[in-house]
Amino acid sequence: MRMSRYLLNTLKEVPREAETLSHQLMLRSCMIKKIAAGIYTYMPIGYRVIRKIEAIIREELNRENCIELLMPAVQPAELWKESMRWDFYGKELLRFKDRKGADFCMGPTHEEIITDVVRRELKSYRQLPLNLYQIQTKFRDEIRPRYGLMRGREFIMKDAYSFDVDDKASEKSYWSMYHAYARIFHRCGLKFRAVEADSGAIGGSFTHEFHVLADTGEDTVLSCSHCEYTANIEKAECRQPDPIEHGILEKIEKKETPGKKSVEEVAEFLSVKPDKLIKTMIFSTQDGTSVAVLVRGDHEVNEVKVRNFLGLNAMELADEDLIQASTGGPSGFSGPVGLNIRILADAAVKEMENAVTGANEKDTHWVNVNPGRDFVVGEYGDFRLAEKGERCPRCDKGEYEQFKGIEVGQVFRLGEKYSKSMNCSFLDENGKDKSAVMGCYGIGVGRTAAAAIEQNNDENGIVWPVNIAPFDVMLLNLDIQDDSVNEAAQRLYDDLKSKGLEVLYDERDVRAGFKFKDADLIGLPIQVIVGKRGLKEGLAEVKVRRTGERVKESPENVPAKIEALLKNLKEQEEQRR
């Protein structure tokens, strides 16, 4: 492809709207163009990356006997009401009415549609297992779209759905897709981790997220230094605390703490460590009631764990009015003593003695508070965020190490969540009606491209992994006015293409420095430089973008040299992973 005929206008300056490195580089290299908040056009060079990722996905899913189809982006409300997600999904679901007044939505995911498709076709257990997938545009009306393709409203997603006769067969499908995902992200040249996670709005009993490791990642991942346990921080388990031998339980006493609300302020004022405080968080539940969650002062409540324990779809911190109504006091001074609402407490609270808590009165705290004696906990459990450096709850030998990750894919075991509510069933070998057991599996295609940039860049621009680079080679003609250079560059362009290599040929009439900057910004794996000076010696220069390595070769030997370099780069990428 000749750059003079290609739609590729790079930017020197970083656009003001760009918040992350991938967003900056995608805009500067003309990969995407913003149309509205969280909505982008994939420009030609960006769409080539998308297509490369899609091709890898298709190859690996077809290898697992998955079948591709394409479902509509616009979905009728009736199906969402059948699955009971129409009201549950919240404002991210873009709802609208057609001209007849019927309710529809723009699909953020396709569990309802695929279940409807399969229930119409599925008759017998002999048709199972079945795994159907699509690569299609989704829409989620994010409250705050940001970071370019990382958190857009409209995005390209691969979603797959498995249907099986029972849990054992469904588990086999799940792990087949898990390993297919690992191969996909390996082939995309990415360093990643598969982590246990919360199933969120999709639902289901078991799920793993695939995170590309990058310092700029939004998600925190904890991984054991000894065993293979790895989890999203929302899901990461906390080890049960060791029992302690309690000493003398002091008499409970009120202390004035004027204006001291935070753990740090109270601890400093009373000359105690933060781990001597019991932090009381009041939450509002979806049915309008409130619940108190207790954690040690140096710990943080894990709202996902609490919500899952209570079986809630939604939960949020109580406002000032609800705190006053629930505790009798203002926010910042809540505590469990005398509290008449449901109380949950993290397991670490059970082992505390002579602790400090809010007294449910302004500017007042209790000291020498003891669980069991001074207040009663409804249920103890794991209700806090795990932290770096804690002992692993699975092996009890290693410690949690912390990483930042960008979620690019997730696999779920759905069970019968959708098949039962939507009557997707089949006749088993005994002629009995059974609900299909489902799984679902998603990959954010644009997000994968953005994550690859976050992981592969330097001060000059993008450094593409070989398999998903938009082109293999950037050919630079440094002397467009010189006929001999033009002829040599054209021959090389033709020779490279004849070898099956994808070439972006920069034959624009601009300064050499401009071409070099664009070449590094766009980040193709190999650059080939042809100019008068080199041709006087009968040589062209070949540069490896990732390492900066430069070699000079006769134009006739350049194609073979590039093939060898690309092979070597792929091997190096494999070793880095």
DRENVONU-216149 format. One record per residue (C-alpha): chain; x, y, z negated. Coordinates in nm, 2 decimals. Layout:
# residues N
NODE, A, X, Y, Z
...
***
This chain:
# residues 577
NODE, A, 0.00, 0.00, 0.00
NODE, A, 0.13, 0.34, 0.10
NODE, A, 0.11, 0.60, -0.18
NODE, A, 0.03, 0.88, 0.08
NODE, A, -0.29, 0.69, 0.17
NODE, A, -0.37, 0.57, -0.19
NODE, A, -0.60, 0.75, -0.44
NODE, A, -0.34, 0.80, -0.71
NODE, A, -0.28, 1.14, -0.85
NODE, A, -0.06, 1.13, -1.16
NODE, A, -0.06, 1.39, -1.44
NODE, A, 0.25, 1.54, -1.60
NODE, A, 0.08, 1.67, -1.91
NODE, A, -0.10, 1.46, -2.17
NODE, A, -0.48, 1.53, -2.15
NODE, A, -0.62, 1.69, -2.46
NODE, A, -0.89, 1.43, -2.49
NODE, A, -0.65, 1.14, -2.51
NODE, A, -0.61, 1.01, -2.87
NODE, A, -0.41, 0.69, -2.83
NODE, A, -0.10, 0.61, -2.62
NODE, A, -0.29, 0.37, -2.39
NODE, A, -0.56, 0.64, -2.34
NODE, A, -0.29, 0.90, -2.25
NODE, A, -0.10, 0.67, -2.01
NODE, A, -0.42, 0.54, -1.84
NODE, A, -0.53, 0.90, -1.77
NODE, A, -0.18, 1.01, -1.67
NODE, A, -0.12, 0.72, -1.43
NODE, A, -0.47, 0.77, -1.28
NODE, A, -0.60, 0.43, -1.40
NODE, A, -0.93, 0.57, -1.53
NODE, A, -1.13, 0.90, -1.50
NODE, A, -1.38, 1.01, -1.76
NODE, A, -1.74, 1.06, -1.65
NODE, A, -1.90, 1.10, -1.99
NODE, A, -1.82, 1.02, -2.35
NODE, A, -1.71, 0.66, -2.36
NODE, A, -1.78, 0.61, -1.98
NODE, A, -1.50, 0.58, -1.72
NODE, A, -1.45, 0.52, -1.36
NODE, A, -1.18, 0.25, -1.30
NODE, A, -0.96, 0.41, -1.04
NODE, A, -0.80, 0.19, -0.77
NODE, A, -0.47, 0.12, -0.95
NODE, A, -0.66, 0.06, -1.28
NODE, A, -0.91, -0.17, -1.12
NODE, A, -0.62, -0.38, -0.98
NODE, A, -0.52, -0.45, -1.34
NODE, A, -0.88, -0.54, -1.43
NODE, A, -0.90, -0.78, -1.13
NODE, A, -0.57, -0.95, -1.23
NODE, A, -0.70, -1.01, -1.58
NODE, A, -1.03, -1.13, -1.45
NODE, A, -0.85, -1.38, -1.22
NODE, A, -0.66, -1.53, -1.51
NODE, A, -0.98, -1.56, -1.71
NODE, A, -1.16, -1.73, -1.42
NODE, A, -0.88, -1.98, -1.37
NODE, A, -0.86, -2.08, -1.73
NODE, A, -1.24, -2.10, -1.78
NODE, A, -1.28, -2.30, -1.46
NODE, A, -1.01, -2.53, -1.59
NODE, A, -1.25, -2.60, -1.89
NODE, A, -1.54, -2.68, -1.65
NODE, A, -1.71, -2.35, -1.73
NODE, A, -1.96, -2.23, -1.47
NODE, A, -1.98, -1.87, -1.36
NODE, A, -2.31, -1.68, -1.31
NODE, A, -2.42, -1.32, -1.32
NODE, A, -2.70, -1.19, -1.55
NODE, A, -2.88, -0.86, -1.54
NODE, A, -2.75, -0.56, -1.73
NODE, A, -3.11, -0.44, -1.80
NODE, A, -3.29, -0.67, -2.05
NODE, A, -3.66, -0.69, -2.16
NODE, A, -3.74, -0.62, -2.52
NODE, A, -3.95, -0.93, -2.54
NODE, A, -3.64, -1.16, -2.54
NODE, A, -3.47, -0.95, -2.81
NODE, A, -3.79, -0.96, -3.02
NODE, A, -3.79, -1.34, -2.99
NODE, A, -3.44, -1.36, -3.13
NODE, A, -3.54, -1.11, -3.40
NODE, A, -3.25, -0.87, -3.30
NODE, A, -3.46, -0.59, -3.15
NODE, A, -3.49, -0.41, -3.48
NODE, A, -3.17, -0.55, -3.64
NODE, A, -2.92, -0.44, -3.38
NODE, A, -2.95, -0.07, -3.46
NODE, A, -2.88, 0.25, -3.26
NODE, A, -2.60, 0.09, -3.06
NODE, A, -2.87, -0.08, -2.85
NODE, A, -2.97, 0.17, -2.58
NODE, A, -3.35, 0.13, -2.55
NODE, A, -3.57, 0.28, -2.29
NODE, A, -3.91, 0.24, -2.12
NODE, A, -3.98, 0.17, -1.75
NODE, A, -4.25, 0.36, -1.56
NODE, A, -4.51, 0.12, -1.69
NODE, A, -4.42, 0.18, -2.05
NODE, A, -4.25, -0.16, -2.11
NODE, A, -3.95, -0.16, -2.34
NODE, A, -3.61, -0.25, -2.21
NODE, A, -3.24, -0.22, -2.32
NODE, A, -2.90, -0.20, -2.16
NODE, A, -2.74, -0.53, -2.26
NODE, A, -2.46, -0.50, -2.52
NODE, A, -2.43, -0.88, -2.50
NODE, A, -2.63, -1.16, -2.34
NODE, A, -2.73, -1.43, -2.60
NODE, A, -3.10, -1.37, -2.53
NODE, A, -3.08, -1.38, -2.15
NODE, A, -2.86, -1.69, -2.14
NODE, A, -3.08, -1.87, -2.38
NODE, A, -3.38, -1.79, -2.17
NODE, A, -3.20, -1.90, -1.86
NODE, A, -3.10, -2.24, -2.01
NODE, A, -3.43, -2.31, -2.18
NODE, A, -3.60, -2.29, -1.84
NODE, A, -3.35, -2.54, -1.69
NODE, A, -3.26, -2.77, -1.97
NODE, A, -3.46, -3.10, -1.99
NODE, A, -3.23, -3.38, -2.10
NODE, A, -2.93, -3.44, -2.31
NODE, A, -2.77, -3.57, -1.99
NODE, A, -2.73, -3.21, -1.88
NODE, A, -2.51, -3.13, -2.17
NODE, A, -2.24, -3.01, -2.25
NODE, A, -2.30, -2.69, -2.05
NODE, A, -2.08, -2.37, -2.06
NODE, A, -2.19, -2.07, -1.86
NODE, A, -1.99, -1.74, -1.82
NODE, A, -2.00, -1.41, -1.65
NODE, A, -1.78, -1.10, -1.61
NODE, A, -2.01, -0.80, -1.62
NODE, A, -2.06, -0.45, -1.74
NODE, A, -2.20, -0.40, -2.09
NODE, A, -2.33, -0.09, -2.28
NODE, A, -2.32, -0.02, -2.65
NODE, A, -2.42, 0.33, -2.76
NODE, A, -2.12, 0.39, -2.99
NODE, A, -2.18, 0.67, -3.24
NODE, A, -1.82, 0.79, -3.18
NODE, A, -1.67, 0.66, -2.86
NODE, A, -1.29, 0.71, -2.86
NODE, A, -0.95, 0.58, -2.76
NODE, A, -1.04, 0.55, -2.39
NODE, A, -1.12, 0.18, -2.30
NODE, A, -1.05, 0.08, -2.66
NODE, A, -1.40, 0.19, -2.79
NODE, A, -1.61, 0.30, -2.49
NODE, A, -1.98, 0.28, -2.45
NODE, A, -1.97, 0.12, -2.11
NODE, A, -1.72, -0.16, -2.07
NODE, A, -1.64, -0.48, -1.87
NODE, A, -1.67, -0.80, -2.07
NODE, A, -1.63, -1.17, -2.00
NODE, A, -1.90, -1.35, -2.20
NODE, A, -1.95, -1.73, -2.21
NODE, A, -2.21, -1.94, -2.38
NODE, A, -2.19, -2.31, -2.46
NODE, A, -2.48, -2.55, -2.52
NODE, A, -2.43, -2.89, -2.68
NODE, A, -2.62, -3.19, -2.82
NODE, A, -2.50, -3.16, -3.18
NODE, A, -2.25, -2.99, -3.41
NODE, A, -1.97, -3.23, -3.34
NODE, A, -1.99, -3.16, -2.96
NODE, A, -2.03, -2.79, -3.02
NODE, A, -1.71, -2.79, -3.23
NODE, A, -1.53, -2.95, -2.94
NODE, A, -1.65, -2.68, -2.71
NODE, A, -1.55, -2.42, -2.96
NODE, A, -1.19, -2.54, -2.98
NODE, A, -1.17, -2.59, -2.60
NODE, A, -1.26, -2.22, -2.56
NODE, A, -1.02, -2.12, -2.84
NODE, A, -0.73, -2.28, -2.66
NODE, A, -0.84, -2.14, -2.33
NODE, A, -0.83, -1.79, -2.48
NODE, A, -0.48, -1.86, -2.61
NODE, A, -0.37, -1.95, -2.26
NODE, A, -0.54, -1.64, -2.12
NODE, A, -0.36, -1.40, -2.35
NODE, A, -0.03, -1.59, -2.30
NODE, A, -0.06, -1.55, -1.93
NODE, A, -0.14, -1.18, -1.97
NODE, A, 0.20, -1.14, -2.13
NODE, A, 0.07, -1.04, -2.47
NODE, A, 0.18, -1.10, -2.83
NODE, A, -0.13, -1.20, -3.02
NODE, A, -0.28, -1.37, -3.32
NODE, A, -0.60, -1.57, -3.36
NODE, A, -0.76, -1.47, -3.69
NODE, A, -1.06, -1.58, -3.89
NODE, A, -1.32, -1.31, -3.89
NODE, A, -1.67, -1.20, -3.98
NODE, A, -1.94, -1.28, -3.72
NODE, A, -2.12, -0.94, -3.75
NODE, A, -2.42, -0.86, -3.53
NODE, A, -2.37, -1.17, -3.31
NODE, A, -2.43, -1.41, -3.61
NODE, A, -2.32, -1.77, -3.64
NODE, A, -2.13, -1.97, -3.89
NODE, A, -1.77, -1.96, -3.78
NODE, A, -1.56, -1.72, -3.57
NODE, A, -1.21, -1.63, -3.47
NODE, A, -1.09, -1.30, -3.33
NODE, A, -0.79, -1.26, -3.10
NODE, A, -0.58, -0.96, -3.18
NODE, A, -0.30, -0.81, -2.97
NODE, A, -0.03, -0.70, -3.22
NODE, A, 0.04, -0.33, -3.19
NODE, A, 0.13, -0.06, -3.45
NODE, A, -0.15, 0.15, -3.31
NODE, A, -0.42, -0.12, -3.37
NODE, A, -0.74, -0.03, -3.54
NODE, A, -0.77, -0.36, -3.72
NODE, A, -0.57, -0.49, -4.01
NODE, A, -0.47, -0.86, -4.00
NODE, A, -0.33, -1.06, -4.29
NODE, A, -0.12, -1.37, -4.23
NODE, A, 0.03, -1.62, -4.47
NODE, A, 0.41, -1.63, -4.47
NODE, A, 0.41, -2.01, -4.54
NODE, A, 0.10, -2.17, -4.38
NODE, A, -0.11, -2.09, -4.06
NODE, A, -0.39, -1.90, -4.24
NODE, A, -0.46, -1.57, -4.07
NODE, A, -0.76, -1.35, -4.11
NODE, A, -0.90, -1.01, -4.03
NODE, A, -0.89, -0.80, -4.35
NODE, A, -1.27, -0.80, -4.36
NODE, A, -1.26, -1.18, -4.38
NODE, A, -0.93, -1.26, -4.56
NODE, A, -0.99, -1.46, -4.88
NODE, A, -0.86, -1.36, -5.22
NODE, A, -0.70, -1.61, -5.44
NODE, A, -0.88, -1.68, -5.77
NODE, A, -0.70, -1.51, -6.05
NODE, A, -0.52, -1.72, -6.31
NODE, A, -0.70, -1.74, -6.64
NODE, A, -0.56, -1.53, -6.92
NODE, A, -0.55, -1.57, -7.29
NODE, A, -0.75, -1.29, -7.44
NODE, A, -0.62, -1.10, -7.73
NODE, A, -0.81, -0.89, -7.98
NODE, A, -1.12, -0.73, -7.83
NODE, A, -1.13, -0.37, -7.95
NODE, A, -1.44, -0.18, -8.04
NODE, A, -1.61, -0.01, -7.75
NODE, A, -1.59, 0.36, -7.77
NODE, A, -1.70, 0.67, -7.56
NODE, A, -1.44, 0.92, -7.44
NODE, A, -1.50, 1.26, -7.29
NODE, A, -1.33, 1.28, -6.94
NODE, A, -1.42, 1.63, -6.82
NODE, A, -1.42, 1.65, -6.44
NODE, A, -1.23, 1.32, -6.41
NODE, A, -1.40, 1.10, -6.15
NODE, A, -1.15, 0.91, -5.94
NODE, A, -0.96, 0.61, -6.07
NODE, A, -0.63, 0.80, -6.05
NODE, A, -0.77, 1.10, -6.25
NODE, A, -0.92, 0.89, -6.52
NODE, A, -0.62, 0.66, -6.56
NODE, A, -0.38, 0.96, -6.59
NODE, A, -0.61, 1.14, -6.84
NODE, A, -0.65, 0.83, -7.06
NODE, A, -0.29, 0.72, -7.02
NODE, A, -0.37, 0.38, -6.88
NODE, A, -0.28, 0.20, -6.56
NODE, A, -0.54, 0.18, -6.27
NODE, A, -0.57, -0.20, -6.32
NODE, A, -0.73, -0.13, -6.66
NODE, A, -1.03, 0.04, -6.50
NODE, A, -1.34, -0.13, -6.38
NODE, A, -1.47, 0.05, -6.07
NODE, A, -1.85, 0.05, -6.03
NODE, A, -1.98, 0.10, -5.68
NODE, A, -2.35, 0.14, -5.62
NODE, A, -2.49, 0.03, -5.29
NODE, A, -2.83, 0.08, -5.12
NODE, A, -2.97, -0.24, -4.96
NODE, A, -3.20, -0.26, -4.66
NODE, A, -3.51, -0.33, -4.87
NODE, A, -3.46, 0.00, -5.07
NODE, A, -3.31, -0.15, -5.38
NODE, A, -2.97, -0.09, -5.53
NODE, A, -2.69, -0.32, -5.64
NODE, A, -2.37, -0.25, -5.84
NODE, A, -2.04, -0.41, -5.73
NODE, A, -1.75, -0.42, -5.98
NODE, A, -1.39, -0.44, -5.89
NODE, A, -1.07, -0.37, -6.07
NODE, A, -0.95, -0.01, -6.05
NODE, A, -0.66, -0.09, -5.82
NODE, A, -0.87, -0.30, -5.58
NODE, A, -1.12, -0.20, -5.31
NODE, A, -1.47, -0.34, -5.25
NODE, A, -1.51, -0.55, -4.94
NODE, A, -1.85, -0.45, -4.81
NODE, A, -1.86, -0.73, -4.55
NODE, A, -1.81, -0.99, -4.82
NODE, A, -2.08, -0.84, -5.04
NODE, A, -2.32, -0.80, -4.75
NODE, A, -2.27, -1.17, -4.64
NODE, A, -2.31, -1.29, -5.00
NODE, A, -2.64, -1.11, -5.03
NODE, A, -2.75, -1.22, -4.69
NODE, A, -2.81, -0.86, -4.57
NODE, A, -2.79, -0.72, -4.22
NODE, A, -2.70, -0.38, -4.35
NODE, A, -2.58, -0.21, -4.67
NODE, A, -2.44, 0.13, -4.74
NODE, A, -2.30, 0.33, -5.03
NODE, A, -2.58, 0.49, -5.24
NODE, A, -2.63, 0.86, -5.21
NODE, A, -2.63, 1.10, -5.51
NODE, A, -3.01, 1.06, -5.57
NODE, A, -3.01, 0.68, -5.57
NODE, A, -2.70, 0.67, -5.80
NODE, A, -2.88, 0.90, -6.05
NODE, A, -3.20, 0.69, -6.03
NODE, A, -3.01, 0.36, -6.07
NODE, A, -2.76, 0.46, -6.34
NODE, A, -2.91, 0.77, -6.51
NODE, A, -2.59, 0.96, -6.44
NODE, A, -2.41, 1.13, -6.16
NODE, A, -2.17, 0.98, -5.91
NODE, A, -1.81, 0.93, -6.03
NODE, A, -1.92, 0.82, -6.38
NODE, A, -2.11, 0.49, -6.30
NODE, A, -2.04, 0.18, -6.51
NODE, A, -2.20, -0.15, -6.60
NODE, A, -2.27, -0.10, -6.96
NODE, A, -2.65, -0.06, -7.01
NODE, A, -2.71, -0.09, -6.63
NODE, A, -3.04, -0.23, -6.54
NODE, A, -2.98, -0.32, -6.17
NODE, A, -2.83, -0.63, -6.02
NODE, A, -2.46, -0.66, -6.09
NODE, A, -2.20, -0.84, -5.88
NODE, A, -1.84, -0.85, -5.99
NODE, A, -1.51, -0.96, -5.83
NODE, A, -1.35, -1.26, -5.99
NODE, A, -1.06, -1.04, -6.12
NODE, A, -1.30, -0.85, -6.34
NODE, A, -1.38, -1.16, -6.54
NODE, A, -1.02, -1.17, -6.66
NODE, A, -1.01, -0.81, -6.78
NODE, A, -1.02, -0.70, -7.14
NODE, A, -1.05, -0.37, -7.32
NODE, A, -1.11, -0.20, -6.99
NODE, A, -1.23, 0.15, -6.90
NODE, A, -1.56, 0.21, -6.72
NODE, A, -1.79, 0.50, -6.64
NODE, A, -2.06, 0.56, -6.91
NODE, A, -2.33, 0.67, -6.67
NODE, A, -2.31, 1.02, -6.82
NODE, A, -2.14, 1.33, -6.68
NODE, A, -1.78, 1.37, -6.79
NODE, A, -1.79, 1.05, -7.00
NODE, A, -1.62, 0.70, -6.99
NODE, A, -1.63, 0.40, -7.21
NODE, A, -1.30, 0.25, -7.33
NODE, A, -1.24, -0.11, -7.47
NODE, A, -1.52, -0.25, -7.25
NODE, A, -1.52, -0.63, -7.22
NODE, A, -1.72, -0.84, -6.97
NODE, A, -1.97, -1.07, -7.14
NODE, A, -1.97, -0.88, -7.46
NODE, A, -2.06, -0.53, -7.34
NODE, A, -2.24, -0.61, -7.01
NODE, A, -2.36, -0.91, -6.82
NODE, A, -2.26, -0.99, -6.46
NODE, A, -2.52, -1.16, -6.24
NODE, A, -2.27, -1.33, -6.01
NODE, A, -1.89, -1.34, -5.99
NODE, A, -1.73, -1.39, -5.65
NODE, A, -1.47, -1.28, -5.40
NODE, A, -1.59, -0.92, -5.33
NODE, A, -1.27, -0.73, -5.27
NODE, A, -1.03, -0.66, -4.99
NODE, A, -0.72, -0.88, -4.98
NODE, A, -0.39, -0.70, -4.98
NODE, A, -0.04, -0.74, -4.84
NODE, A, 0.19, -0.93, -5.08
NODE, A, -0.08, -1.13, -5.25
NODE, A, -0.04, -1.51, -5.28
NODE, A, -0.22, -1.71, -5.01
NODE, A, -0.55, -1.86, -5.13
NODE, A, -0.51, -2.16, -4.90
NODE, A, -0.16, -2.29, -4.97
NODE, A, -0.08, -2.10, -5.28
NODE, A, 0.29, -2.08, -5.17
NODE, A, 0.32, -1.80, -4.92
NODE, A, 0.23, -1.43, -4.94
NODE, A, 0.01, -1.22, -4.72
NODE, A, 0.20, -1.03, -4.45
NODE, A, 0.02, -0.74, -4.28
NODE, A, -0.01, -0.66, -3.91
NODE, A, -0.20, -0.41, -3.71
NODE, A, -0.40, -0.56, -3.42
NODE, A, -0.63, -0.47, -3.14
NODE, A, -0.92, -0.71, -3.10
NODE, A, -0.95, -0.82, -2.74
NODE, A, -1.16, -1.14, -2.77
NODE, A, -1.37, -1.34, -3.01
NODE, A, -1.52, -1.69, -3.02
NODE, A, -1.83, -1.78, -3.23
NODE, A, -2.00, -2.10, -3.34
NODE, A, -2.37, -1.99, -3.32
NODE, A, -2.53, -2.32, -3.42
NODE, A, -2.91, -2.30, -3.36
NODE, A, -2.95, -1.93, -3.44
NODE, A, -3.08, -1.84, -3.09
NODE, A, -3.19, -2.18, -2.96
NODE, A, -3.44, -2.24, -3.25
NODE, A, -3.59, -1.89, -3.25
NODE, A, -3.62, -1.90, -2.87
NODE, A, -3.71, -2.27, -2.83
NODE, A, -3.42, -2.38, -2.62
NODE, A, -3.44, -2.75, -2.66
NODE, A, -3.39, -3.09, -2.48
NODE, A, -3.50, -3.45, -2.51
NODE, A, -3.23, -3.66, -2.68
NODE, A, -3.15, -4.02, -2.59
NODE, A, -3.44, -4.14, -2.81
NODE, A, -3.68, -3.91, -2.64
NODE, A, -3.70, -3.66, -2.93
NODE, A, -3.70, -3.29, -2.89
NODE, A, -3.38, -3.12, -3.03
NODE, A, -3.26, -2.76, -3.03
NODE, A, -2.93, -2.70, -2.84
NODE, A, -2.63, -2.61, -3.05
NODE, A, -2.47, -2.30, -2.91
NODE, A, -2.14, -2.11, -2.91
NODE, A, -2.05, -1.78, -2.75
NODE, A, -1.72, -1.64, -2.64
NODE, A, -1.62, -1.28, -2.54
NODE, A, -1.32, -1.10, -2.40
NODE, A, -1.30, -0.73, -2.35
NODE, A, -1.14, -0.70, -2.00
NODE, A, -1.07, -0.33, -2.01
NODE, A, -0.97, -0.35, -2.37
NODE, A, -0.72, -0.62, -2.28
NODE, A, -0.56, -0.39, -2.03
NODE, A, -0.54, -0.10, -2.28
NODE, A, -0.40, -0.33, -2.55
NODE, A, -0.13, -0.45, -2.30
NODE, A, -0.03, -0.08, -2.26
NODE, A, -0.02, -0.02, -2.64
NODE, A, 0.22, -0.32, -2.67
NODE, A, 0.42, -0.25, -2.35
NODE, A, 0.55, 0.10, -2.31
NODE, A, 0.84, 0.33, -2.36
NODE, A, 0.91, 0.70, -2.37
NODE, A, 0.87, 0.72, -1.99
NODE, A, 0.54, 0.53, -1.94
NODE, A, 0.39, 0.19, -1.90
NODE, A, 0.59, -0.13, -1.88
NODE, A, 0.35, -0.39, -1.73
NODE, A, 0.38, -0.76, -1.81
NODE, A, 0.43, -0.93, -1.47
NODE, A, 0.11, -1.12, -1.44
NODE, A, -0.12, -0.82, -1.49
NODE, A, 0.08, -0.55, -1.32
NODE, A, -0.12, -0.37, -1.05
NODE, A, 0.16, -0.43, -0.80
NODE, A, 0.48, -0.63, -0.83
NODE, A, 0.72, -0.37, -0.68
NODE, A, 0.74, 0.00, -0.64
NODE, A, 0.94, 0.08, -0.32
NODE, A, 1.08, 0.44, -0.32
NODE, A, 1.19, 0.61, -0.01
NODE, A, 1.42, 0.89, -0.12
NODE, A, 1.48, 1.05, 0.22
NODE, A, 1.16, 1.06, 0.41
NODE, A, 1.30, 1.30, 0.67
NODE, A, 1.58, 1.06, 0.77
NODE, A, 1.48, 0.81, 1.04
NODE, A, 1.74, 0.55, 0.94
NODE, A, 1.61, 0.55, 0.58
NODE, A, 1.25, 0.53, 0.71
NODE, A, 1.33, 0.24, 0.93
NODE, A, 1.51, 0.05, 0.65
NODE, A, 1.24, 0.12, 0.40
NODE, A, 0.97, 0.01, 0.65
NODE, A, 1.15, -0.32, 0.72
NODE, A, 1.19, -0.38, 0.35
NODE, A, 0.82, -0.31, 0.29
NODE, A, 0.72, -0.56, 0.56
NODE, A, 0.97, -0.82, 0.44
NODE, A, 0.84, -0.79, 0.08
NODE, A, 0.48, -0.83, 0.19
NODE, A, 0.57, -1.13, 0.40
NODE, A, 0.70, -1.30, 0.09
NODE, A, 0.36, -1.25, -0.07
NODE, A, 0.48, -0.97, -0.30
NODE, A, 0.24, -0.68, -0.38
NODE, A, 0.42, -0.35, -0.30
NODE, A, 0.33, 0.01, -0.37
NODE, A, 0.54, 0.21, -0.12
NODE, A, 0.61, 0.57, -0.22
NODE, A, 0.68, 0.74, 0.11
NODE, A, 0.54, 1.08, 0.00
NODE, A, 0.73, 1.39, 0.11
NODE, A, 0.82, 1.50, -0.25
NODE, A, 1.13, 1.53, -0.46
NODE, A, 1.32, 1.22, -0.56
NODE, A, 1.29, 1.31, -0.93
NODE, A, 0.91, 1.33, -0.90
NODE, A, 0.91, 0.98, -0.75
NODE, A, 1.13, 0.84, -1.02
NODE, A, 0.90, 0.99, -1.30
NODE, A, 0.59, 0.85, -1.13
NODE, A, 0.75, 0.51, -1.09
NODE, A, 0.84, 0.49, -1.46
NODE, A, 0.50, 0.62, -1.56
NODE, A, 0.31, 0.36, -1.35
NODE, A, 0.54, 0.09, -1.48
NODE, A, 0.55, -0.17, -1.21
NODE, A, 0.79, -0.46, -1.31
NODE, A, 1.05, -0.39, -1.03
NODE, A, 1.16, -0.07, -0.85
NODE, A, 1.34, -0.07, -0.52
NODE, A, 1.52, 0.25, -0.42
NODE, A, 1.62, 0.32, -0.06
NODE, A, 1.82, 0.64, 0.02
NODE, A, 2.09, 0.77, 0.25
NODE, A, 2.37, 0.74, 0.00
NODE, A, 2.30, 0.37, -0.06
NODE, A, 2.24, 0.28, 0.30
NODE, A, 2.58, 0.42, 0.40
NODE, A, 2.72, 0.13, 0.20
NODE, A, 2.45, -0.10, 0.34
NODE, A, 2.28, -0.13, 0.01
NODE, A, 1.95, -0.07, -0.17
NODE, A, 1.91, -0.05, -0.54
NODE, A, 1.69, -0.27, -0.75
NODE, A, 1.58, -0.17, -1.10
NODE, A, 1.40, -0.38, -1.36
NODE, A, 1.15, -0.14, -1.53
NODE, A, 1.15, -0.32, -1.87
NODE, A, 1.53, -0.34, -1.93
NODE, A, 1.66, -0.06, -1.70
NODE, A, 1.89, -0.31, -1.54
NODE, A, 2.01, -0.20, -1.20
NODE, A, 2.17, -0.40, -0.92
NODE, A, 2.26, -0.32, -0.56
NODE, A, 2.18, -0.56, -0.28
NODE, A, 2.18, -0.55, 0.10
NODE, A, 1.82, -0.50, 0.21
NODE, A, 1.81, -0.85, 0.36
NODE, A, 1.88, -1.00, 0.01
NODE, A, 1.63, -0.78, -0.18
NODE, A, 1.32, -1.00, -0.14
NODE, A, 1.50, -1.31, -0.28
NODE, A, 1.65, -1.10, -0.56
NODE, A, 1.31, -0.96, -0.66
NODE, A, 1.16, -1.31, -0.66
NODE, A, 1.44, -1.43, -0.90
NODE, A, 1.40, -1.12, -1.12
NODE, A, 1.02, -1.16, -1.15
NODE, A, 1.06, -1.53, -1.24
NODE, A, 1.32, -1.43, -1.51
NODE, A, 1.09, -1.16, -1.64
NODE, A, 0.81, -1.41, -1.68
NODE, A, 1.04, -1.64, -1.88
NODE, A, 1.15, -1.35, -2.10
NODE, A, 0.79, -1.26, -2.17
NODE, A, 0.71, -1.62, -2.27
NODE, A, 1.01, -1.61, -2.51
NODE, A, 0.90, -1.28, -2.66
NODE, A, 0.56, -1.42, -2.74
***
